[in-house]
């Protein structure tokens, strides 16, 4: 959910009331933080941008997660499932989007950089001349998902967990691509996801999703 906000900013945990994470809307934590900052008399613009960016990414992902007519006729679950605003550390942090589909699990970090100049140079995502930690942070989020989610699944289930950065509101000029983190703009996000090698069938996607949607998985 990071965007133009100062990465060093610390916030109070968001209290988690729902056990079913499928009920979480995109931008949930960022929206809560915007309200807190606004009530305290601060500037909430960056938090609002973060929430808006996550909602825009979620709208894109809806094009993947809907059931097709053939799925309904054959009583098959969707080939893709997604969770938004997955809480970590008791709500002190979250994962913007956890997408489960044929390529495995994609942990998507939305970066909303409206009307900014964005340069990708390997490990560095540079926004209007300022270096960010978006690439290593996304890699760390994917590692956290491997640590928390995979042990709760059947040992026979094996699939990759990929780090993805969705850049919203700005084009990206790429000088060098990181080896293990996918970086895509809004228009390139779905082609990038669909182009990944499939490893999971729809039934396994549903099984992984059922485990991932439980808040207890992420404690």
SULFENUR-V693978 format. One record per residue. RES is the residue in three letters. SS is DSSP state (2 for helix, 1 for strand, 0 for the rest). PHI is phi in degrees with one decimal (none if undefined). BURIAL is 1 if it has 16 or more other C-alpha atoms within 10 Angstrom, else 0. Layout:
# SULFENUR-V693978
RES_SS_PHI_BURIAL + RES_SS_PHI_BURIAL
This chain:
# SULFENUR-V693978
UNK_0_none_1 + UNK_0_-67.0_1 + UNK_0_-154.4_1 + UNK_0_-87.2_1 + UNK_0_-71.7_1 + UNK_0_-67.3_0 + UNK_0_-64.3_0 + UNK_0_-80.2_0 + UNK_0_-62.8_0 + UNK_0_-109.8_0 + UNK_0_-137.6_0 + UNK_0_-73.5_0 + UNK_0_-61.5_1 + UNK_0_-88.4_1 + UNK_0_-66.6_0 + UNK_0_-91.5_0 + UNK_0_-105.5_0 + UNK_0_-97.9_0 + UNK_0_-84.9_0 + UNK_1_-97.6_0 + UNK_2_-71.7_1 + UNK_2_-64.2_1 + UNK_2_-84.6_0 + UNK_0_-74.5_1 + UNK_0_-91.0_0 + UNK_0_-64.5_1 + UNK_0_77.2_1 + UNK_2_-59.4_1 + UNK_2_-67.9_1 + UNK_2_-61.9_1 + UNK_2_-65.1_1 + UNK_2_-63.2_0 + UNK_2_-66.9_1 + UNK_2_-60.8_1 + UNK_2_-64.2_1 + UNK_2_-63.4_0 + UNK_2_-63.7_1 + UNK_2_-63.8_0 + UNK_2_-65.2_0 + UNK_0_-84.0_0 + UNK_0_85.0_0 + UNK_0_-93.0_0 + UNK_0_-87.9_0 + UNK_0_-102.0_1 + UNK_2_-56.6_0 + UNK_2_-66.0_1 + UNK_2_-67.4_1 + UNK_2_-64.5_1 + UNK_2_-61.4_1 + UNK_2_-61.2_1 + UNK_2_-63.3_1 + UNK_2_-63.4_1 + UNK_2_-62.4_1 + UNK_2_-65.1_1 + UNK_2_-67.4_1 + UNK_2_-67.1_1 + UNK_2_-63.2_1 + UNK_2_-60.6_1 + UNK_2_-62.1_0 + UNK_2_-63.7_0 + UNK_2_-66.2_1 + UNK_2_-59.7_0 + UNK_2_-68.5_0 + UNK_2_-90.7_1 + UNK_2_-89.3_1 + UNK_0_-72.2_0 + UNK_0_-80.2_1 + UNK_0_-79.1_0 + UNK_2_-60.1_0 + UNK_2_-65.7_0 + UNK_2_-57.9_0 + UNK_2_-66.2_0 + UNK_2_-63.1_0 + UNK_0_-94.6_0 + UNK_0_57.9_0 + UNK_0_-99.7_0 + UNK_0_-71.8_1 + UNK_0_-60.5_1 + UNK_0_-77.1_1 + UNK_0_-129.1_1 + UNK_1_-133.5_1 + UNK_1_-141.5_1 + UNK_1_-121.1_1 + UNK_1_-119.5_1 + UNK_1_52.0_1 + UNK_1_-79.6_1 + UNK_1_-76.4_1 + UNK_1_-126.2_1 + UNK_2_54.0_0 + UNK_2_67.8_0 + UNK_2_96.2_1 + UNK_0_-71.2_0 + UNK_1_-147.6_1 + UNK_1_-153.0_1 + UNK_1_-101.6_1 + UNK_1_-58.3_1 + UNK_1_-147.8_1 + UNK_1_-116.9_1 + UNK_1_-102.8_1 + UNK_1_-116.9_1 + UNK_1_-163.6_1 + UNK_0_-51.9_1 + UNK_0_-78.7_1 + UNK_1_113.9_1 + UNK_1_-114.6_1 + UNK_1_-115.3_1 + UNK_1_-97.7_1 + UNK_1_-104.2_1 + UNK_1_-105.6_1 + UNK_1_-86.2_1 + UNK_1_-120.2_1 + UNK_1_-97.9_1 + UNK_0_-122.2_1 + UNK_0_-61.0_1 + UNK_0_61.2_0 + UNK_0_-99.0_1 + UNK_0_-92.6_0 + UNK_1_-118.3_1 + UNK_1_-120.7_1 + UNK_1_-106.1_1 + UNK_1_-131.8_0 + UNK_0_64.9_0 + UNK_0_-76.8_1 + UNK_1_-109.9_1 + UNK_1_-104.4_1 + UNK_1_-107.2_1 + UNK_1_-115.0_1 + UNK_0_48.9_0 + UNK_0_85.3_0 + UNK_1_-105.5_0 + UNK_1_-72.4_0 + UNK_1_-117.0_1 + UNK_0_-101.0_0 + UNK_2_-59.8_1 + UNK_2_-67.9_1 + UNK_2_-62.8_1 + UNK_2_-66.0_0 + UNK_2_-64.3_1 + UNK_2_-62.7_1 + UNK_2_-66.4_0 + UNK_2_-64.5_1 + UNK_2_-63.4_1 + UNK_2_-63.4_0 + UNK_2_-65.6_1 + UNK_2_-64.7_1 + UNK_2_-57.1_1 + UNK_2_-66.8_0 + UNK_2_-92.0_0 + UNK_2_-86.7_1 + UNK_2_-60.5_1 + UNK_2_-63.7_0 + UNK_2_-88.6_0 + UNK_0_-101.5_0 + UNK_0_-55.0_0 + UNK_0_-63.0_0 + UNK_0_-77.1_0 + UNK_0_-84.0_0 + UNK_0_-130.9_0 + UNK_0_-161.5_0 + UNK_0_-77.5_0 + UNK_1_-115.9_1 + UNK_1_-108.5_1 + UNK_1_-91.3_1 + UNK_1_-132.4_1 + UNK_1_-111.3_1 + UNK_1_-102.4_1 + UNK_1_-93.8_1 + UNK_1_-110.7_1 + UNK_0_86.4_1 + UNK_0_-157.4_1 + UNK_0_-74.5_1 + UNK_1_-119.5_1 + UNK_1_-97.4_0 + UNK_1_-102.4_0 + UNK_1_-92.9_0 + UNK_1_-144.1_0 + UNK_0_-96.0_0 + UNK_0_-67.3_1 + UNK_0_-67.5_0 + UNK_0_-128.6_0 + UNK_1_-127.4_1 + UNK_1_-85.0_1 + UNK_1_-119.6_1 + UNK_1_-144.2_1 + UNK_1_-78.0_1 + UNK_2_-54.7_1 + UNK_2_-71.2_0 + UNK_2_-95.0_0 + UNK_2_-63.5_1 + UNK_2_-65.4_1 + UNK_2_-58.1_0 + UNK_2_-65.2_0 + UNK_2_-69.6_1 + UNK_2_-68.3_0 + UNK_0_-81.2_0 + UNK_0_-74.8_0 + UNK_0_-64.8_0 + UNK_0_-76.3_0 + UNK_0_-134.0_0 + UNK_0_-119.9_1 + UNK_0_-85.6_0 + UNK_2_-61.9_1 + UNK_2_-66.4_0 + UNK_2_-69.5_1 + UNK_2_-56.3_1 + UNK_2_-64.1_1 + UNK_2_-64.0_0 + UNK_2_-65.5_1 + UNK_2_-61.5_1 + UNK_2_-62.7_0 + UNK_2_-74.3_1 + UNK_2_-68.5_1 + UNK_0_-76.7_1 + UNK_1_-83.0_1 + UNK_2_-60.3_1 + UNK_2_-64.7_0 + UNK_2_-62.8_1 + UNK_2_-101.5_1 + UNK_0_-82.6_0
